[in-house]
Amino acid sequence: MIFFTSDTHFCHPLIAKLRGYKSFEEMNEIIINNWNTVVGKKDLTYHLGDFGFSHDSLAHIRHRLKGKIIIILGNHDLKNKVMRMPVWTDIFQMKTIQIDKQPIALCHYPFDVWDRSHYNSYHLYGHVHGGLNPHVYEPKGKKLDIGWDKWKQPMEWSDLKVIFEGLPDNPNLIKRT
């Protein structure tokens, strides 16, 4: 199976506090448990950035998580030394993949226009921690925040596909006659 998530922020004291945990260690354990409850050893997870705050235990945390992980780098990952360790299946700044012939643009940040959005491709992103301010920015079209704060676990493709099918067309869709 294929899963998606972002913004786990392992070992990040401020994020742990904002999420209501006593410590980042407590948060880490809950995230690891939630991850391993849904992701199997042979599964693939695309992590769309901000895996963790620079900390010596991040490589150990990675080894405790089930499955292969492809990282799409987020702003907290860019200077993180664990990102240079050989614990990842692959690492990208952004990437467009296809599942079931459906193009999906993956990036840590939300876009208004992305690869093949004019053909109703999908876009998964993180960075916004569960919600953009609807008074300032309202997501439109086939794009979805995949962040940990919104879902509390990695999300499986078949579940996301159902959500995407219920979203409106992309605003820049070229309608064929």
N, C-alpha and C positions, 0 to 999 in steps of 0.2 A: 504494500500500500504506500501511497504518497501523502505526506503531511506537510503543513505549513504553519509557521509561527514567527514571531519576532519579539524583540524587547523583553527577553527574560531578565536581563540585567543582573545576572548572578554576581554575588559579592558586592553589591552596590548599597551602602548603608542608607543613603538618602531615599532611594527607591523603596527599600524595605520599610523604612519609617512611613513613607507616603502610602504604602499598601497596607499599613496597619500591623506589621510584624514587629516582634520584640528585637530582632536582630536579622542581619542578612543571612546568617547561618540557618535560622529558622525558615526564612523565605526560600533559601536554596533547597532545603530538604523537601519542602512542599512542592516546589516546581519539579524537582527530580521525580518525586512520587507521581505527580499528575502526568508528567511526560511518559514515564515508564508504564503507566496504567493503560495508555492508549497506543503507544508506539511499540512495535515488536522488533526483535533483533534483526530481521531482514528488511525492515521498512526503511524508506528514505524520507528525511525531513529537510525541507528548505527553510532555513532560519534567516529571516529577512532583517538581520542587523541588531546590534546592541545585545550581543550574547552575554557579555559580562563586563564588569568594571575591572580594570587591570589589577590582577591579584594572582598570587602564586598557585592557588588551588584551582584555577580555571581548567587546566589540562586534566586534573583529577576529576573534576565535575564532568567534563566532556566524556571521559571514559566510563562514568556511571550512567550516562544516558544511552538508552537503547537505540539501535539503528545507525544508519549512515546519515551524516549531516553535511549538506552543502550550505555554505555561508554566503549570504549577500551582505556585504559590509555596511555597517551603520556608522554614525558619527562617533560612537564610543569604541568602535572596533579598530579604527584606523591606526591608533598608536599602541594598540594592545599586543603585547609580545606573544600571547597564546595564538594569535591569528597567523603567526609565522611558524607554528609548530605543525608537524605532520600528523595531526589528529583529525583533520577534516577530509571529506571526500573530494571537495573542491571549494574554491573561493572566487567570488566575482564581485565587481562593483554594482552591476545590475545584469539582468539576464532575461531573455524571452525564451520560454520553453513551450512545448506542445504536449498536451495530454488529451487523449480522445480527439485528436485533430483540432483541438481548441488552443489558440495562442494565448499565453498568459505572460504578461510583463511583470517581472519581479524587481522591486527596488525597495530600499528602506524608506524612501520618501514618497508621498502621494503626488501623482501627476494629474494634470487636467487633460493632457494628450499624451499618448504612449504608442509604442510600436503596434501598428495595425488597429488602433482604436477606431479609425474610420470604417473598419470592417466589423466592429462590435467585439474586438478581442477583450480579454479580461485583464485587470490590473490588481495585483495584491501588493500591499505596502504595510509598513509599521510606523514607527516614530511618533505617532500622535497619542499613544497610550489610551486607547479606547474611545476617542472622540475628538473631533474637531469642533470648534465653537460654531454651532449652526447659524449664529448671528453674523459671523464673519465669513465662514466657508461651509458650504453644504456640498458633500460629495454627490456627484451626478453620474449616472451611467453605471457601467459594469466594472466598478472598482470597489475594493473591500479592504478595510483595516483588519489585518490578521494578527494584531498585537496581543500579547499575553494578558494585558489588563482587560481586554474585551472578552476573551474566550477562556482563559485560565487553563488552557491545554493546547497542544498542537491540534490543528483541525485537518481532518482527512478529506481528500479531494472529492469523493462522492458527496459528502455533506456540503462542501463549498459549491459544487456544481449546481445543486438544487437552489442554493441561495442566489447564485449568479443568474440562473434562469428566471428568477422572480424580479430581478432588478430591471429598471427601464433601459432602453437603448442608450448607447453613448451619444452625447450631444452632437458629435461630429460625424455620426454615421452617414455614409453615402448610401442612400436608398436607391436600389436598382429598379428600373421600370421594366 
